[in-house]
Amino acid sequence: MKAGFTLSGTFLRVDMDFRTTYALQSRNQTYVYLWSYKQFQQEQVEWDDVNKRLQHHGFKPVFFADPAENKSPADLVLLDKKSAAELRTTLRVMLTDSERRQALIQELVMSNNQLKMEVQEHMSRAAQQCQRVTELEELLDKVKTRVQDLEDRYLSKAVQQHSHTQQLQKEKLEAHRRCEILEQKLSKQKEEATQLQRKLHFITKKEEQRLALQRQASQQRSPADQQANFLWSSPKQDGTAEISELISDPAKEARLCVYYHHLLNEISAVVTDHKGPLRVHRPDFQDVLSTLKVWAEQLDLLKGLQCSLKELSVRLMPLQPCDGGYNTDEAAEVGDMLLLVDAMLENASADDKVLRSPTRHTLESMVSHFQKLFDVTSLRGVYPRMNEVYTKLGEMTNAMRNLRDILDLDGGVSPAEVVKHVSRLVSSIESMARFPELLGDIDIDSIIMKVKQHEEFFPAFHALVTGILQTLGVSHLDDILPALKALTETAQ
């Protein structure tokens, strides 16, 4: 094997067994280097390893110069063994560092590609979110337009309904006045009809009694009585002048006596009749006077009975028109009392519902409670306030129905559920309006840029924080600072 190391000067070659001697002469000194074959082979092996790594990385290898080739000494470099070893070590370190850097660059390229893919994904998500925001804004504009239209429509309807309601209230008040006037007229007519009915009933009863008495008297009369009756009836028909003539005539006094006797007989027959209220068993004229006195007392008691019946009818029938009370100077009429009793029997009913009908006190309590609830000071304001409450109730019912239709809710949903849905819609609109404020800019492009910056910064920050947590052996961010302080104190 031949080997050469470049150095300025001349070479001297000496051939020996298994050895080669090189002598280097300079102007003043001559250097002779002796190499063994094993040393040369070992040196070549070490440089071959370095050359392979250099060629692997694309560099040119280091060549050994052959002294026999008579190259120019200026083109050769002579290195000692230590410098060659340091050079090889330096090359190995540089190549190792190059490999490490290349691996790091490869990892960076892969990380860059992965970040690009993530950025593209986030860009697509941001584009989708932007499109979603645009759609929501369009939907919100449509909803606002629809709500505005509905508000305008309902305001116009409310104005129309208010004017119509006022007109109806005026008409209702006018109708109420007319109804009161007609009710007053009707009550007067009912009172007149009741009085006429009572009078008719009483007159009918009297006429029936008179006819019955006449029939009974005509059956019991004798021919003389009939003649006296004829004589009594004829002056009655002719007038008071003829009666005075009969009284002045002595011949006719006997006829008057007969007539009076007949009249007493009729009175006695009425008193002793078995249908009478107090029957006299003895047909004597002496008991007639006492019987008539008793009957007069009973008639006086009938006045109190009639007054009590009228008071009872007022209590049992408070809604019926009253005839103004009972006059004690008027005669008590049994027909009137019968009519009152009949009216009370007609109004009385065995039905529980009718018996449980509200009384006048109950109705007054209801009206007073309504006045307290709705702040009505007088009875005249009850009907207008009732109309106002009814109008407000109708408006609220229409508003709730329209809100259910707008929110696509069922008709049976309670007002509380409708309020919850409206509050959710308002909160979602407010959150969408606050989204640009949180990011600091209203422009959607700026929002996308901030999202990109966040996505680029967050993975590195997350990896760094995760590594710190693993290194320090803690699980929460709040535990990092105490752990670092503890390590600093321990190091000190």
BADREN-906982 format. One line per 4 residues: their letters; for each residue x, y, z of C-alpha. Coordinates in steps of 0.2 Angstrom, whole numbers, padded with zeros to 4 digits, always signed. Layout:
% residues N
A	X/Y/Z | ...;
END
This chain:
% residues 492
MKAG	+0000/+0000/+0000 | +0005/+0017/-0004 | +0000/+0033/+0005 | +0005/+0051/+0004;
FTLS	+0002/+0066/+0014 | +0004/+0083/+0006 | +0017/+0095/+0012 | +0028/+0109/+0004;
GTFL	+0045/+0101/+0000 | +0052/+0086/-0008 | +0048/+0067/-0004 | +0062/+0054/-0002;
RVDM	+0056/+0036/-0005 | +0065/+0021/+0004 | +0059/+0003/+0000 | +0060/-0009/+0014;
DFRT	+0052/-0026/+0019 | +0034/-0022/+0024 | +0038/-0004/+0027 | +0039/+0012/+0018;
TYAL	+0050/+0026/+0023 | +0046/+0044/+0017 | +0059/+0057/+0019 | +0055/+0075/+0018;
QSRN	+0068/+0088/+0014 | +0067/+0106/+0016 | +0079/+0119/+0014 | +0087/+0117/+0031;
QTYV	+0079/+0101/+0038 | +0073/+0084/+0032 | +0059/+0074/+0040 | +0057/+0056/+0039;
YLWS	+0040/+0047/+0043 | +0038/+0029/+0045 | +0021/+0020/+0043 | +0016/+0003/+0047;
YKQF	+0003/-0006/+0036 | -0008/-0009/+0051 | -0008/+0010/+0055 | -0011/+0014/+0037;
QQEQ	-0026/+0002/+0037 | -0033/+0008/+0053 | -0032/+0026/+0047 | -0040/+0022/+0031;
VEWD	-0054/+0012/+0040 | -0058/+0027/+0051 | -0058/+0039/+0036 | -0069/+0027/+0026;
DVNK	-0082/+0028/+0040 | -0081/+0047/+0039 | -0082/+0047/+0020 | -0097/+0036/+0020;
RLQH	-0106/+0048/+0031 | -0100/+0063/+0020 | -0106/+0054/+0005 | -0123/+0050/+0013;
HGFK	-0125/+0068/+0017 | -0120/+0073/-0001 | -0102/+0079/+0003 | -0086/+0074/-0006;
PVFF	-0075/+0061/+0003 | -0057/+0064/+0009 | -0043/+0056/-0002 | -0026/+0050/+0003;
ADPA	-0013/+0057/-0009 | +0000/+0044/-0017 | +0018/+0051/-0017 | +0022/+0042/-0032;
ENKS	+0010/+0052/-0042 | +0022/+0067/-0042 | +0008/+0079/-0037 | +0013/+0097/-0033;
PADL	+0016/+0099/-0015 | +0006/+0115/-0015 | -0010/+0104/-0019 | -0007/+0093/-0004;
VLLD	-0010/+0095/+0015 | +0000/+0086/+0028 | -0009/+0082/+0044 | -0003/+0073/+0059;
KKSA	-0012/+0059/+0068 | -0020/+0070/+0082 | -0026/+0083/+0069 | -0033/+0070/+0058;
AELR	-0042/+0062/+0073 | -0049/+0079/+0079 | -0054/+0083/+0061 | -0063/+0066/+0060;
TTLR	-0072/+0070/+0077 | -0077/+0087/+0071 | -0084/+0080/+0055 | -0093/+0067/+0065;
VMLT	-0100/+0080/+0076 | -0105/+0091/+0062 | -0113/+0077/+0053 | -0123/+0071/+0068;
DSER	-0128/+0089/+0071 | -0133/+0090/+0053 | -0143/+0074/+0055 | -0152/+0080/+0070;
RQAL	-0155/+0097/+0062 | -0162/+0087/+0047 | -0173/+0077/+0058 | -0179/+0093/+0067;
IQEL	-0182/+0101/+0050 | -0192/+0085/+0045 | -0202/+0086/+0061 | -0205/+0105/+0058;
VMSN	-0210/+0101/+0040 | -0223/+0088/+0046 | -0229/+0100/+0060 | -0230/+0114/+0048;
NQLK	-0241/+0102/+0036 | -0251/+0097/+0051 | -0254/+0115/+0056 | -0258/+0119/+0038;
MEVQ	-0271/+0105/+0038 | -0278/+0111/+0055 | -0278/+0129/+0049 | -0288/+0123/+0033;
EHMS	-0300/+0114/+0045 | -0302/+0129/+0056 | -0304/+0140/+0040 | -0318/+0129/+0034;
RAAQ	-0326/+0129/+0051 | -0324/+0148/+0052 | -0332/+0149/+0034 | -0346/+0138/+0040;
QCQR	-0348/+0148/+0056 | -0348/+0164/+0045 | -0361/+0157/+0034 | -0371/+0152/+0049;
VTEL	-0370/+0169/+0056 | -0375/+0176/+0039 | -0390/+0165/+0039 | -0394/+0169/+0057;
EELL	-0393/+0188/+0053 | -0404/+0186/+0038 | -0416/+0176/+0048 | -0416/+0189/+0062;
DKVK	-0419/+0202/+0049 | -0434/+0193/+0043 | -0440/+0190/+0060 | -0438/+0208/+0064;
TRVQ	-0447/+0213/+0048 | -0461/+0201/+0052 | -0462/+0207/+0070 | -0463/+0225/+0064;
DLED	-0476/+0221/+0052 | -0486/+0211/+0065 | -0484/+0226/+0077 | -0490/+0238/+0064;
RYLS	-0505/+0227/+0060 | -0510/+0224/+0077 | -0508/+0242/+0082 | -0519/+0247/+0068;
KAVQ	-0531/+0233/+0073 | -0530/+0239/+0091 | -0534/+0257/+0086 | -0549/+0251/+0076;
QHSH	-0555/+0239/+0090 | -0553/+0253/+0102 | -0563/+0265/+0092 | -0576/+0251/+0088;
TQQL	-0576/+0247/+0107 | -0579/+0265/+0112 | -0593/+0266/+0099 | -0600/+0249/+0106;
QKEK	-0599/+0256/+0124 | -0608/+0272/+0119 | -0622/+0261/+0110 | -0622/+0250/+0125;
LEAH	-0624/+0264/+0137 | -0638/+0271/+0126 | -0646/+0254/+0125 | -0644/+0252/+0144;
RRCE	-0653/+0269/+0147 | -0667/+0263/+0135 | -0668/+0246/+0144 | -0669/+0255/+0161;
ILEQ	-0683/+0266/+0154 | -0692/+0251/+0146 | -0690/+0241/+0162 | -0698/+0255/+0172;
KLSK	-0712/+0256/+0160 | -0714/+0237/+0161 | -0713/+0237/+0180 | -0727/+0250/+0180;
QKEE	-0737/+0240/+0168 | -0734/+0224/+0178 | -0740/+0234/+0194 | -0755/+0240/+0185;
ATQL	-0759/+0223/+0178 | -0757/+0215/+0195 | -0769/+0228/+0203 | -0781/+0225/+0189;
QRKL	-0780/+0206/+0191 | -0782/+0208/+0210 | -0798/+0219/+0207 | -0804/+0208/+0194;
HFIT	-0802/+0193/+0205 | -0810/+0202/+0220 | -0825/+0208/+0210 | -0827/+0191/+0202;
KKEE	-0827/+0183/+0220 | -0840/+0196/+0226 | -0851/+0194/+0211 | -0850/+0175/+0214;
QRLA	-0855/+0177/+0232 | -0869/+0189/+0228 | -0876/+0178/+0215 | -0875/+0163/+0227;
LQRQ	-0883/+0173/+0241 | -0897/+0178/+0229 | -0900/+0161/+0224 | -0901/+0155/+0241;
ASQQ	-0912/+0169/+0246 | -0924/+0167/+0231 | -0926/+0149/+0236 | -0931/+0153/+0254;
RSPA	-0942/+0168/+0251 | -0961/+0168/+0253 | -0973/+0176/+0241 | -0975/+0191/+0253;
DQQA	-0956/+0193/+0254 | -0955/+0193/+0235 | -0968/+0206/+0235 | -0959/+0216/+0248;
NFLW	-0943/+0214/+0239 | -0951/+0220/+0223 | -0957/+0235/+0233 | -0940/+0238/+0239;
SSPK	-0932/+0236/+0223 | -0944/+0247/+0213 | -0940/+0263/+0224 | -0922/+0259/+0223;
QDGT	-0923/+0260/+0204 | -0934/+0275/+0204 | -0923/+0285/+0216 | -0923/+0293/+0233;
AEIS	-0938/+0303/+0230 | -0949/+0288/+0229 | -0942/+0281/+0245 | -0946/+0296/+0254;
ELIS	-0964/+0295/+0248 | -0965/+0277/+0254 | -0959/+0281/+0271 | -0971/+0296/+0273;
DPAK	-0986/+0285/+0268 | -0992/+0275/+0283 | -0999/+0261/+0271 | -0981/+0258/+0265;
EARL	-0973/+0257/+0282 | -0980/+0240/+0284 | -0971/+0235/+0268 | -0955/+0243/+0275;
CVYY	-0956/+0233/+0291 | -0959/+0217/+0280 | -0944/+0222/+0270 | -0933/+0225/+0286;
HHLL	-0939/+0209/+0293 | -0934/+0200/+0277 | -0917/+0209/+0278 | -0915/+0203/+0296;
NEIS	-0919/+0185/+0291 | -0907/+0186/+0277 | -0893/+0192/+0289 | -0898/+0179/+0301;
AVVT	-0897/+0165/+0287 | -0880/+0171/+0283 | -0874/+0171/+0301 | -0882/+0154/+0304;
DHKG	-0876/+0147/+0288 | -0864/+0131/+0290 | -0852/+0139/+0278 | -0849/+0155/+0288;
PLRV	-0833/+0158/+0298 | -0843/+0158/+0315 | -0858/+0148/+0315 | -0873/+0153/+0327;
HRPD	-0883/+0138/+0331 | -0898/+0147/+0338 | -0908/+0157/+0324 | -0911/+0172/+0335;
FQDV	-0909/+0190/+0331 | -0900/+0194/+0347 | -0884/+0184/+0342 | -0883/+0193/+0326;
LSTL	-0875/+0209/+0333 | -0862/+0200/+0343 | -0857/+0189/+0327 | -0856/+0205/+0317;
KVWA	-0844/+0212/+0330 | -0833/+0197/+0329 | -0833/+0198/+0311 | -0828/+0216/+0311;
EQLD	-0813/+0212/+0323 | -0808/+0198/+0311 | -0808/+0210/+0297 | -0797/+0222/+0306;
LLKG	-0785/+0208/+0309 | -0785/+0204/+0291 | -0776/+0221/+0288 | -0761/+0215/+0298;
LQCS	-0761/+0199/+0289 | -0761/+0208/+0273 | -0746/+0219/+0278 | -0736/+0203/+0284;
LKEL	-0739/+0194/+0268 | -0733/+0209/+0258 | -0717/+0210/+0269 | -0714/+0191/+0266;
SVRL	-0716/+0193/+0247 | -0703/+0207/+0247 | -0691/+0195/+0256 | -0694/+0180/+0246;
MPLQ	-0695/+0190/+0229 | -0682/+0204/+0230 | -0681/+0205/+0211 | -0700/+0208/+0209;
PCDG	-0706/+0226/+0208 | -0713/+0233/+0224 | -0730/+0242/+0224 | -0724/+0255/+0236;
GYNT	-0730/+0247/+0253 | -0746/+0244/+0262 | -0758/+0258/+0267 | -0767/+0255/+0283;
DEAA	-0782/+0266/+0278 | -0786/+0254/+0264 | -0798/+0240/+0267 | -0790/+0222/+0268;
EVGD	-0795/+0212/+0253 | -0794/+0194/+0254 | -0792/+0193/+0235 | -0776/+0203/+0236;
MLLL	-0769/+0192/+0249 | -0773/+0176/+0239 | -0764/+0184/+0224 | -0749/+0187/+0235;
VDAM	-0749/+0169/+0241 | -0751/+0163/+0223 | -0736/+0173/+0217 | -0725/+0167/+0231;
LENA	-0730/+0149/+0227 | -0726/+0152/+0209 | -0709/+0159/+0213 | -0705/+0146/+0226;
SADD	-0697/+0130/+0218 | -0692/+0113/+0224 | -0677/+0113/+0213 | -0660/+0115/+0223;
KVLR	-0653/+0126/+0209 | -0667/+0139/+0211 | -0666/+0138/+0230 | -0648/+0142/+0229;
SPTR	-0650/+0157/+0217 | -0640/+0172/+0223 | -0649/+0184/+0235 | -0649/+0203/+0234;
HTLE	-0635/+0204/+0248 | -0625/+0191/+0238 | -0626/+0202/+0222 | -0622/+0217/+0231;
SMVS	-0606/+0209/+0239 | -0601/+0203/+0221 | -0602/+0221/+0215 | -0593/+0228/+0230;
HFQK	-0579/+0215/+0227 | -0577/+0219/+0209 | -0576/+0238/+0214 | -0562/+0234/+0226;
LFDV	-0552/+0223/+0213 | -0553/+0235/+0199 | -0553/+0252/+0209 | -0570/+0257/+0204;
TSLR	-0577/+0271/+0216 | -0595/+0271/+0210 | -0608/+0260/+0203 | -0608/+0270/+0187;
GVYP	-0590/+0265/+0183 | -0593/+0246/+0185 | -0600/+0244/+0167 | -0586/+0254/+0159;
RMNE	-0573/+0245/+0169 | -0580/+0228/+0165 | -0580/+0233/+0146 | -0561/+0239/+0148;
VYTK	-0557/+0222/+0157 | -0565/+0212/+0143 | -0556/+0222/+0130 | -0539/+0220/+0138;
LGEM	-0543/+0201/+0140 | -0547/+0200/+0122 | -0531/+0209/+0117 | -0520/+0198/+0128;
TNAM	-0528/+0182/+0121 | -0525/+0188/+0104 | -0507/+0193/+0108 | -0504/+0176/+0116;
RNLR	-0512/+0167/+0101 | -0501/+0177/+0089 | -0485/+0173/+0099 | -0489/+0155/+0099;
DILD	-0492/+0155/+0080 | -0475/+0165/+0077 | -0465/+0153/+0089 | -0474/+0137/+0081;
LDGG	-0481/+0132/+0098 | -0496/+0122/+0102 | -0512/+0131/+0106 | -0513/+0123/+0124;
VSPA	-0496/+0130/+0129 | -0497/+0141/+0145 | -0492/+0159/+0145 | -0477/+0155/+0156;
EVVK	-0470/+0143/+0142 | -0473/+0157/+0129 | -0463/+0169/+0140 | -0449/+0157/+0142;
HVSR	-0448/+0154/+0123 | -0448/+0173/+0120 | -0434/+0176/+0133 | -0423/+0162/+0125;
LVSS	-0425/+0171/+0108 | -0421/+0188/+0115 | -0405/+0180/+0124 | -0399/+0172/+0108;
IESM	-0401/+0188/+0099 | -0391/+0197/+0112 | -0378/+0184/+0113 | -0376/+0186/+0094;
ARFP	-0374/+0204/+0096 | -0361/+0203/+0110 | -0350/+0191/+0100 | -0342/+0205/+0090;
ELLG	-0340/+0215/+0106 | -0331/+0201/+0114 | -0318/+0199/+0100 | -0316/+0218/+0099;
DIDI	-0321/+0221/+0081 | -0337/+0220/+0071 | -0328/+0215/+0054 | -0330/+0197/+0051;
DSII	-0313/+0196/+0042 | -0305/+0203/+0058 | -0315/+0189/+0068 | -0308/+0176/+0056;
MKVK	-0290/+0182/+0058 | -0292/+0182/+0077 | -0298/+0165/+0077 | -0284/+0159/+0066;
QHEE	-0271/+0168/+0078 | -0279/+0159/+0092 | -0279/+0142/+0083 | -0260/+0145/+0079;
FFPA	-0255/+0150/+0097 | -0266/+0138/+0107 | -0258/+0121/+0102 | -0240/+0127/+0106;
FHAL	-0246/+0135/+0122 | -0256/+0119/+0126 | -0241/+0108/+0123 | -0230/+0119/+0133;
VTGI	-0242/+0119/+0148 | -0245/+0101/+0147 | -0226/+0098/+0147 | -0224/+0109/+0162;
LQTL	-0238/+0100/+0171 | -0230/+0083/+0167 | -0213/+0089/+0173 | -0219/+0097/+0189;
GVSH	-0231/+0082/+0192 | -0246/+0093/+0195 | -0263/+0092/+0187 | -0270/+0110/+0188;
LDDI	-0264/+0127/+0181 | -0265/+0135/+0198 | -0253/+0122/+0205 | -0239/+0127/+0193;
LPAL	-0233/+0143/+0202 | -0232/+0136/+0219 | -0222/+0121/+0212 | -0210/+0133/+0204;
KALT	-0208/+0143/+0220 | -0204/+0127/+0229 | -0191/+0122/+0217 | -0183/+0139/+0217;
ETAQ	-0182/+0138/+0236 | -0175/+0121/+0236 | -0162/+0126/+0223 | -0157/+0140/+0234;
END
